[in-house]
Amino acid sequence: MKITLDLPAPDLERICEMTGIRKKSPAIRKVLEDVLRLRRRAEISEKFLRGEWSAELEGFEAAKVQDRGTSQSLAELWRD
């Protein structure tokens, strides 16, 4: 689908500079894709923060305890 945009020249130059793409249409497309991707990530993050979504990580707590024990043992050995 084609659309027409009126953008100030400095904004268009900045878009091209930020994306590293010299051609205008591909640079604008890249910015829009990035914004949409970031917006989607924010929506997903909000669902996790509100508790709508969650993840079960089997063995996570046990691994965390084991890592702490290993770190403490290595720290004691280092001090000797």
Backbone as JSON Lines, residues from 0, in Angstrom:
{"i":0,"aa":"M","n":[0.84,-1.16,0.0],"ca":[0.0,0.0,0.0],"c":[0.9,1.24,0.0]}
{"i":1,"aa":"K","n":[0.55,2.19,-0.78],"ca":[1.33,3.43,-0.85],"c":[0.59,4.53,-0.13]}
{"i":2,"aa":"I","n":[1.36,5.37,0.56],"ca":[0.8,6.56,1.19],"c":[1.75,7.72,0.94]}
{"i":3,"aa":"T","n":[1.23,8.92,1.14],"ca":[2.06,10.12,0.99],"c":[2.21,10.76,2.36]}
{"i":4,"aa":"L","n":[3.43,11.11,2.7],"ca":[3.7,11.76,3.98],"c":[4.34,13.11,3.74]}
{"i":5,"aa":"D","n":[3.97,14.07,4.57],"ca":[4.65,15.36,4.57],"c":[5.5,15.41,5.81]}
{"i":6,"aa":"L","n":[6.8,15.32,5.62],"ca":[7.74,15.37,6.73],"c":[8.7,16.54,6.52]}
{"i":7,"aa":"P","n":[9.02,17.23,7.59],"ca":[10.02,18.29,7.47],"c":[11.36,17.67,7.06]}
{"i":8,"aa":"A","n":[12.1,18.38,6.25],"ca":[13.39,17.89,5.75],"c":[14.34,17.48,6.88]}
{"i":9,"aa":"P","n":[14.44,18.27,7.96],"ca":[15.35,17.85,9.04],"c":[14.96,16.51,9.67]}
{"i":10,"aa":"D","n":[13.64,16.28,9.78],"ca":[13.18,15.0,10.34],"c":[13.55,13.85,9.42]}
{"i":11,"aa":"L","n":[13.35,14.02,8.14],"ca":[13.67,12.98,7.18],"c":[15.18,12.71,7.16]}
{"i":12,"aa":"E","n":[15.96,13.77,7.25],"ca":[17.41,13.6,7.31],"c":[17.81,12.83,8.56]}
{"i":13,"aa":"R","n":[17.17,13.14,9.68],"ca":[17.48,12.45,10.94],"c":[17.09,10.98,10.85]}
{"i":14,"aa":"I","n":[15.96,10.68,10.24],"ca":[15.52,9.29,10.06],"c":[16.56,8.52,9.26]}
{"i":15,"aa":"C","n":[17.01,9.11,8.17],"ca":[18.01,8.46,7.33],"c":[19.32,8.28,8.1]}
{"i":16,"aa":"E","n":[19.66,9.26,8.89],"ca":[20.89,9.21,9.69],"c":[20.8,8.11,10.75]}
{"i":17,"aa":"M","n":[19.64,8.03,11.43],"ca":[19.45,7.05,12.49],"c":[19.45,5.62,11.96]}
{"i":18,"aa":"T","n":[18.84,5.42,10.82],"ca":[18.72,4.07,10.28],"c":[19.95,3.66,9.49]}
{"i":19,"aa":"G","n":[20.69,4.65,9.0],"ca":[21.84,4.33,8.15],"c":[21.43,3.98,6.73]}
{"i":20,"aa":"I","n":[20.2,4.3,6.4],"ca":[19.66,4.02,5.06],"c":[19.51,5.34,4.32]}
{"i":21,"aa":"R","n":[20.11,5.44,3.15],"ca":[20.09,6.7,2.41],"c":[18.76,6.96,1.73]}
{"i":22,"aa":"K","n":[18.11,5.91,1.22],"ca":[16.85,6.11,0.5],"c":[15.72,6.36,1.5]}
{"i":23,"aa":"K","n":[14.84,7.3,1.14],"ca":[13.81,7.76,2.06],"c":[12.78,6.68,2.42]}
{"i":24,"aa":"S","n":[12.18,6.05,1.43],"ca":[11.13,5.06,1.71],"c":[11.62,3.9,2.56]}
{"i":25,"aa":"P","n":[12.75,3.29,2.23],"ca":[13.23,2.2,3.09],"c":[13.59,2.67,4.5]}
{"i":26,"aa":"A","n":[14.08,3.89,4.64],"ca":[14.42,4.43,5.96],"c":[13.16,4.61,6.8]}
{"i":27,"aa":"I","n":[12.12,5.16,6.2],"ca":[10.86,5.36,6.92],"c":[10.25,4.0,7.28]}
{"i":28,"aa":"R","n":[10.3,3.04,6.35],"ca":[9.79,1.7,6.61],"c":[10.51,1.06,7.81]}
{"i":29,"aa":"K","n":[11.82,1.23,7.87],"ca":[12.62,0.69,8.97],"c":[12.21,1.3,10.31]}
{"i":30,"aa":"V","n":[12.03,2.61,10.33],"ca":[11.62,3.29,11.57],"c":[10.25,2.78,12.01]}
{"i":31,"aa":"L","n":[9.32,2.66,11.09],"ca":[7.99,2.17,11.44],"c":[8.04,0.74,11.96]}
{"i":32,"aa":"E","n":[8.82,-0.11,11.34],"ca":[8.95,-1.49,11.81],"c":[9.52,-1.53,13.22]}
{"i":33,"aa":"D","n":[10.53,-0.7,13.47],"ca":[11.14,-0.65,14.8],"c":[10.15,-0.18,15.86]}
{"i":34,"aa":"V","n":[9.38,0.85,15.52],"ca":[8.39,1.38,16.47],"c":[7.33,0.33,16.76]}
{"i":35,"aa":"L","n":[6.85,-0.35,15.72],"ca":[5.83,-1.38,15.93],"c":[6.38,-2.53,16.78]}
{"i":36,"aa":"R","n":[7.62,-2.92,16.55],"ca":[8.24,-4.0,17.33],"c":[8.37,-3.58,18.79]}
{"i":37,"aa":"L","n":[8.81,-2.34,19.04],"ca":[8.94,-1.86,20.41],"c":[7.59,-1.76,21.11]}
{"i":38,"aa":"R","n":[6.59,-1.32,20.38],"ca":[5.24,-1.21,20.96],"c":[4.72,-2.59,21.35]}
{"i":39,"aa":"R","n":[4.96,-3.58,20.49],"ca":[4.52,-4.95,20.78],"c":[5.25,-5.5,22.01]}
{"i":40,"aa":"R","n":[6.54,-5.24,22.11],"ca":[7.3,-5.68,23.29],"c":[6.74,-5.04,24.56]}
{"i":41,"aa":"A","n":[6.4,-3.75,24.48],"ca":[5.85,-3.05,25.63],"c":[4.51,-3.67,26.04]}
{"i":42,"aa":"E","n":[3.68,-4.02,25.08],"ca":[2.39,-4.65,25.37],"c":[2.6,-5.99,26.07]}
{"i":43,"aa":"I","n":[3.53,-6.77,25.58],"ca":[3.81,-8.08,26.18],"c":[4.36,-7.9,27.59]}
{"i":44,"aa":"S","n":[5.26,-6.94,27.78],"ca":[5.82,-6.68,29.1],"c":[4.73,-6.28,30.08]}
{"i":45,"aa":"E","n":[3.82,-5.45,29.64],"ca":[2.71,-5.02,30.5],"c":[1.87,-6.21,30.95]}
{"i":46,"aa":"K","n":[1.64,-7.15,30.06],"ca":[0.85,-8.34,30.42],"c":[1.56,-9.15,31.5]}
{"i":47,"aa":"F","n":[2.88,-9.26,31.42],"ca":[3.62,-9.97,32.45],"c":[3.58,-9.19,33.77]}
{"i":48,"aa":"L","n":[3.75,-7.86,33.7],"ca":[3.76,-7.05,34.91],"c":[2.41,-7.04,35.61]}
{"i":49,"aa":"R","n":[1.32,-7.06,34.83],"ca":[-0.02,-7.07,35.41],"c":[-0.41,-8.46,35.89]}
{"i":50,"aa":"G","n":[0.36,-9.48,35.5],"ca":[0.06,-10.84,35.92],"c":[-0.88,-11.59,34.99]}
{"i":51,"aa":"E","n":[-1.21,-10.99,33.84],"ca":[-2.06,-11.69,32.87],"c":[-1.33,-12.9,32.29]}
{"i":52,"aa":"W","n":[-0.04,-12.76,32.11],"ca":[0.79,-13.84,31.59],"c":[1.85,-14.17,32.63]}
{"i":53,"aa":"S","n":[2.31,-15.4,32.61],"ca":[3.41,-15.8,33.48],"c":[4.17,-16.93,32.81]}
{"i":54,"aa":"A","n":[5.27,-17.29,33.4],"ca":[6.09,-18.36,32.85],"c":[6.55,-19.26,33.99]}
{"i":55,"aa":"E","n":[6.44,-20.55,33.79],"ca":[6.96,-21.52,34.76],"c":[8.36,-21.9,34.33]}
{"i":56,"aa":"L","n":[9.3,-21.69,35.18],"ca":[10.68,-22.03,34.89],"c":[11.09,-23.17,35.83]}
{"i":57,"aa":"E","n":[10.89,-24.38,35.35],"ca":[11.2,-25.55,36.16],"c":[12.67,-25.57,36.53]}
{"i":58,"aa":"G","n":[12.93,-25.78,37.81],"ca":[14.3,-25.9,38.27],"c":[15.02,-24.58,38.48]}
{"i":59,"aa":"F","n":[14.38,-23.47,38.23],"ca":[15.03,-22.17,38.34],"c":[15.49,-21.88,39.77]}
{"i":60,"aa":"E","n":[14.58,-22.08,40.73],"ca":[14.92,-21.78,42.12],"c":[16.05,-22.69,42.61]}
{"i":61,"aa":"A","n":[16.0,-23.97,42.27],"ca":[17.05,-24.91,42.69],"c":[18.39,-24.52,42.07]}
{"i":62,"aa":"A","n":[18.38,-24.13,40.82],"ca":[19.62,-23.72,40.15],"c":[20.18,-22.45,40.78]}
{"i":63,"aa":"K","n":[19.29,-21.54,41.17],"ca":[19.73,-20.3,41.79],"c":[20.41,-20.59,43.14]}
{"i":64,"aa":"V","n":[19.84,-21.48,43.93],"ca":[20.43,-21.86,45.21],"c":[21.78,-22.52,44.99]}
{"i":65,"aa":"Q","n":[21.86,-23.41,44.0],"ca":[23.12,-24.09,43.7],"c":[24.19,-23.08,43.26]}
{"i":66,"aa":"D","n":[23.82,-22.13,42.41],"ca":[24.76,-21.1,41.96],"c":[25.29,-20.27,43.13]}
{"i":67,"aa":"R","n":[24.4,-19.94,44.07],"ca":[24.84,-19.18,45.24],"c":[25.84,-19.98,46.06]}
{"i":68,"aa":"G","n":[25.55,-21.27,46.23],"ca":[26.45,-22.12,46.99],"c":[27.8,-22.24,46.31]}
{"i":69,"aa":"T","n":[27.8,-22.4,45.0],"ca":[29.05,-22.49,44.25],"c":[29.83,-21.2,44.35]}
{"i":70,"aa":"S","n":[29.15,-20.08,44.23],"ca":[29.82,-18.78,44.32],"c":[30.43,-18.58,45.69]}
{"i":71,"aa":"Q","n":[29.69,-18.97,46.72],"ca":[30.2,-18.81,48.07],"c":[31.42,-19.7,48.29]}
{"i":72,"aa":"S","n":[31.37,-20.94,47.79],"ca":[32.51,-21.85,47.93],"c":[33.74,-21.3,47.23]}
{"i":73,"aa":"L","n":[33.55,-20.8,46.02],"ca":[34.68,-20.23,45.26],"c":[35.23,-19.0,45.95]}
{"i":74,"aa":"A","n":[34.36,-18.2,46.55],"ca":[34.82,-17.0,47.25],"c":[35.66,-17.38,48.47]}
{"i":75,"aa":"E","n":[35.23,-18.43,49.18],"ca":[35.98,-18.88,50.35],"c":[37.34,-19.44,49.92]}
{"i":76,"aa":"L","n":[37.39,-20.19,48.83],"ca":[38.65,-20.73,48.35],"c":[39.61,-19.6,47.92]}
{"i":77,"aa":"W","n":[39.07,-18.58,47.34],"ca":[39.87,-17.45,46.86],"c":[40.51,-16.7,48.03]}
{"i":78,"aa":"R","n":[39.76,-16.61,49.13],"ca":[40.26,-15.87,50.29],"c":[41.36,-16.61,51.02]}
{"i":79,"aa":"D","n":[41.41,-17.91,50.89],"ca":[42.43,-18.7,51.61],"c":[43.81,-18.46,51.1]}
